[in-house]
Amino acid sequence: MTGNRYKPIINNDVYENDMSYEEVKGILSLYKTGGFGGFAINGRSKNKVADVGKWLEGYMNNVRLYCDAAKELGLEMWIFDEWGFPSGTAAGLVLTAETRPKKLSKAIDIILNPGETFEVTTPERFVCAGVFSVNRFAQYNAEGASHIIKPQNGVIKYTADRLSRLVAVTWENVSFHTMEMRDISRMDPNDPTVGTVDIMDRACVRKFLDNMHERYAVAVGDEFGKTIKGFFYDEPEVHWQFPYSKELPKYFKNKFGYDMVNILPEIVAYSEVVALPLGEPEFLQYVKKCYDDYTKAWNGMLAENFYGQIHKWCNDHNLLSVGHQDMDHRLETLNTVSGDFFTNSLYNDMPGIDVIHDHIIPERFSDFPRYAGSVKRAYKKAGAMSET
């Protein structure tokens, strides 16, 4: 923020209904009289997402009115990068089966006795399969790294020469709770547009930019860096434990020099033990190291492709990129559904935190707002902010 640096910004829902300039100016005049430094546009509609073509033009017309009135009154204007919540939805304009976020899961997990043969058609959305020898009386703990099984003619087949555990890893689409530009009570859970795109995938994020940020550039781009100060992202999400994206194996290989698919059977099968401290059996130390590499890979890919790409777009258009991540009010969740808080904050011009509901109440010690301030100081950012 510049001229109104320490004045709060109020969140303002904007619909597509016809408004006059005087009506808009009257609303913003109240904000100014109330001591606010500006406002943030958050799009809403009571129409179905499928009818986006019917309401989007009217909404953008109102955005123009708000921008012009803000300029006249000397108020700052910010834009939520959503028509709803969370970031990455774009009112269903981007979401398809191909662009939906993904996660890894176990499609097969069986124990084979010596001499037993297992044969099955390769599962849909197959990623990899591995087999490792196990100790029957130690929770089937593996006694060494897995041997990767490559399907032949669409079939996975393996004959065990010792007690073995066979694990096949696949990916599946996931969906997150979303609130679109419409009354949430009218949302159809079977609507394929309800959800966010794969924010780890660079091409998906580019489509999101094209259908969100670029529309504002056409409508009010002449005031970017002037009346309009920046975009605000809100709680972007991935399936944090085992997120997957089609480019992740390539990203992993470039970062660590070995193939991610060779370690997935272990880390998916032994996910419950990857948090154990070093000093455990050698194999579990190996699994923990592999899981750490995997976590660093998806976090890095997410930071660069979502936060980084949006940050660059904003800065290229003379705007600031700000926002806050989900689950940012607890230390133990700073590396979960929105990625790594500190890594992602490299791509935030004013690192943010969420301070709402019962996060701060009398007689409860709450130090989590310091996370944003710590990042601000560590990265020498211009400021920090909160959604309150």
Protein Blocks (a to p, Z undefined) as FASTA:
>chain_A
ZZlmmgccddddddfbdcdfklmmmmmmmmmmnopabdcdddddfbdfklmmmmmmmmmm
mmmmmmmmmmmnopacdddfbebddehklnopmgcfklpccddddfbdcdddehiacddd
ddehifbdcdddddfklgopafbdcdddddeehiacdddfbdcddddddddddddddddf
bdfklpcfklmkgccddfkbmklmmmmmmmmmmmmmmmmmmmgoilpnbdcdehiacdfk
lgcdfklmmmmmmmnopafklmmmmmmmmmmmmmpcehiafklmmmmmmmmmmmmmmmmm
mmmmmmmmmmmmmmmnopacedddehilbfklmmmmnopfklmmmmccbdcdddehjlbc
ghiacfklmmmmmmmmmnopabdcddZZ
